[in-house]
């Protein structure tokens, strides 16, 4: 795919999203979830094409966005880990020497 056809595809996609938004179909939540992964993917492509600075910056920004999106899940896993650690301290195990 050359530059003109890639630009044409991009314009068609952006135009169709604008028309669907005008009609009442909104993609904000989907793009909000996919954007971090797109940035990470573009960062990996940049890293592979010896553009280490740009690729690294995109990977870091995408990673921070993913962490912000998955913050609730990470907090839930941390809470479960703390509960398991607390319960294991209550158990009396004869093999452990504290």
Secondary structure, 3 states (H helix, E strand, C coil): CCHHHHHHHHHHHHHHHHHHHHHCCCCHHHHHHHHHHHHHHHHHHHHHCCCHHHHHHHHHHHHHHHHHHCHHHHHHHHHHHHHHHHHHHHCCCCCCCC
